[in-house]
Amino acid sequence: MMVIDMQTDFCGKGGYVDKMGYDLSLTRAPIEPIRQVMAVMRSQNFTIIHTREGHRPDLSDLPENKRWRSRQIGAGIGDPGPCGRILVRGEPGWEIIPELAPLAGEVIIDKPGKGSFYATDLDLVLKGKGIRNIILTGITTDVCVHTTMRDANDRGYECLLLSDCTGATDYGNYQAALKMIKMQGGVFGAVADSKTLLAALA
């Protein structure tokens, strides 16, 4: 189970998404379904992997175009915000929200980009554990979750995205992202809701 970017900057008050002016209820909607699935999967000894998007404090891994675009919408990455410097590693906004905090020993992947494989050791971790199937949860469905799913699919992983365990800053984009996955008989994997998964696990 991957829990992607459930950080204060994306779903907490005063974070990056909040500062951009988006409706936080859309990125907070997956919190309770993720919590429920994670509790069951932990009890059955599934591997839980968390990701955090963020950049080095000196911003040496932040592309200029990414910083420029973020500043155009009033929430410049690396700039001061209510939760510390926006999307910077070690700042309060970069931390995973308390409701979904990792347990000791659970893998945390720190990534500088949208995909969880780019510039990380995620592929090594998965292969080292013999994992071939990934259940994707987190935010945002249309950006970080989708990018991770596409990359995983190209690497031969079988992917399942849980629709109620993901969310986006725009509901139309969320719906479109789900539709894209299901095209061509499941071009990037499969989509289900958490109740269906939990019933299957039971």
C-alpha positions in Angstrom: 0.0 0.0 0.0 1.4 3.4 -1.0 0.1 6.5 0.8 1.2 9.4 -1.4 1.9 12.9 -0.1 -0.6 13.1 2.7 1.3 16.1 4.0 0.2 19.3 5.7 1.3 21.3 2.6 -1.3 19.4 0.5 -4.2 18.8 2.9 -3.6 21.0 6.0 -4.6 24.5 7.0 -1.9 27.0 6.0 -0.1 24.6 3.7 0.8 24.9 0.0 -2.7 23.9 -1.4 -4.5 26.1 1.2 -2.2 29.1 0.3 -3.1 28.6 -3.4 -6.7 29.1 -2.5 -8.1 25.6 -3.3 -10.9 23.9 -1.4 -9.1 21.8 1.3 -12.2 19.5 1.7 -11.3 17.9 -1.6 -7.8 16.9 -0.5 -8.9 16.0 3.0 -11.7 13.7 1.8 -9.5 10.6 1.5 -8.1 10.8 5.0 -10.6 8.6 6.8 -10.9 6.0 4.1 -7.1 5.8 3.9 -6.9 5.5 7.7 -9.4 2.6 7.7 -7.6 0.7 4.9 -4.2 1.3 6.4 -5.4 -0.1 9.8 -6.6 -3.3 8.1 -3.5 -3.7 6.0 -1.2 -3.1 8.9 -3.1 -5.8 10.9 -2.5 -8.2 8.0 1.2 -7.3 7.7 1.1 -5.7 4.3 3.9 -3.3 3.5 3.0 0.3 3.9 5.0 2.9 2.0 4.6 6.7 2.6 5.8 9.4 0.3 6.6 13.1 0.8 7.2 15.7 -1.9 9.7 18.3 -0.9 13.0 19.9 -1.7 16.3 20.4 -0.1 16.6 23.5 2.1 19.0 25.1 -0.3 16.6 24.3 -3.2 19.4 22.8 -5.3 16.9 20.1 -6.4 14.1 22.5 -7.4 13.9 23.2 -11.1 13.6 26.9 -11.9 10.4 26.4 -14.0 8.7 24.6 -11.1 9.5 27.4 -8.7 8.4 30.1 -11.3 5.0 28.4 -11.8 4.4 28.1 -8.1 5.1 31.8 -7.6 2.6 32.7 -10.4 -0.2 31.3 -8.2 1.0 33.0 -5.0 2.6 30.0 -3.2 6.2 30.0 -4.2 8.0 26.7 -3.3 10.7 27.6 -0.8 9.0 30.8 0.2 7.9 31.4 3.8 4.3 30.4 4.6 2.1 29.7 7.7 3.6 26.2 8.0 7.2 27.1 7.3 9.0 27.3 3.9 6.6 25.8 1.3 7.4 22.2 0.2 10.9 22.2 1.9 12.1 19.1 3.7 12.1 19.4 7.5 9.5 22.2 7.6 6.1 21.6 9.4 4.2 21.8 6.1 6.3 19.0 4.6 5.4 16.5 7.4 2.8 13.8 7.0 -0.4 14.7 8.7 -0.8 13.2 12.2 -4.0 11.2 11.3 -1.9 9.1 8.9 1.5 9.2 10.5 3.9 6.4 9.6 4.7 3.8 12.2 8.2 3.0 13.2 9.8 0.8 10.5 7.4 1.8 7.7 9.2 3.0 4.5 9.1 6.7 3.8 10.2 7.9 0.3 11.2 11.5 0.0 10.8 12.7 -3.6 11.6 16.0 -5.3 9.1 15.6 -8.1 5.6 14.4 -8.8 6.3 10.8 -9.4 7.4 8.5 -6.6 10.0 6.7 -8.7 11.9 9.8 -10.0 15.2 10.4 -8.1 14.2 8.0 -5.3 15.0 4.4 -4.3 11.4 3.3 -4.5 12.0 0.7 -7.2 14.9 -0.8 -5.2 12.7 -1.0 -2.1 9.9 -2.7 -3.9 12.1 -5.2 -5.7 14.0 -5.9 -2.4 10.7 -6.9 -0.8 9.5 -8.9 -3.8 6.5 -6.6 -4.3 4.7 -6.8 -7.6 1.3 -5.4 -6.7 0.7 -1.8 -5.5 -2.4 -0.3 -4.0 -2.3 3.5 -4.5 -3.8 6.1 -2.2 -3.2 9.7 -1.5 -3.1 13.0 -3.3 -3.4 14.3 -5.8 -5.2 11.8 -8.0 -4.4 13.7 -11.2 -0.8 14.6 -10.5 1.4 12.7 -8.0 -0.8 9.6 -7.8 -1.3 9.4 -11.5 2.4 10.0 -12.3 3.4 7.3 -9.8 0.8 4.8 -11.3 2.0 5.4 -14.8 5.6 4.9 -13.9 4.8 1.8 -11.9 2.9 0.4 -14.9 5.8 1.0 -17.2 8.0 -0.9 -14.7 5.7 -3.9 -14.8 3.9 -3.5 -11.4 0.2 -4.3 -11.2 -1.6 -1.3 -9.8 -4.9 -0.7 -8.1 -6.0 2.8 -7.3 -8.6 3.3 -4.5 -11.0 6.0 -5.7 -12.2 7.1 -2.3 -8.7 7.0 -0.9 -7.5 9.6 -3.4 -8.4 13.3 -4.0 -7.5 16.3 -6.1 -7.8 20.1 -5.9 -10.3 20.0 -8.8 -13.1 17.4 -8.8 -13.3 17.4 -12.6 -9.6 16.5 -12.8 -10.2 13.8 -10.2 -12.9 12.2 -12.3 -10.9 12.5 -15.5 -7.9 10.8 -13.8 -10.0 7.8 -12.8 -11.5 7.6 -16.3 -8.0 7.6 -17.9 -6.9 4.6 -15.9 -9.9 2.5 -17.0 -9.5 3.2 -20.7 -8.4 0.4 -23.0 -9.4 -2.3 -20.4 -7.2 -0.7 -17.8 -4.3 1.0 -19.5 -2.5 1.9 -16.3 -4.2 -0.6 -13.9 -7.5 -0.9 -12.1 -9.8 1.3 -10.0 -11.9 0.2 -7.0 -13.2 1.7 -3.8 -12.0 0.9 -0.3 -15.1 -1.1 0.7 -14.5 -3.5 -2.2 -10.9 -4.0 -1.2 -11.7 -4.5 2.4 -14.4 -7.0 1.6 -11.9 -8.9 -0.5 -9.3 -8.8 2.2 -11.9 -10.1 4.7 
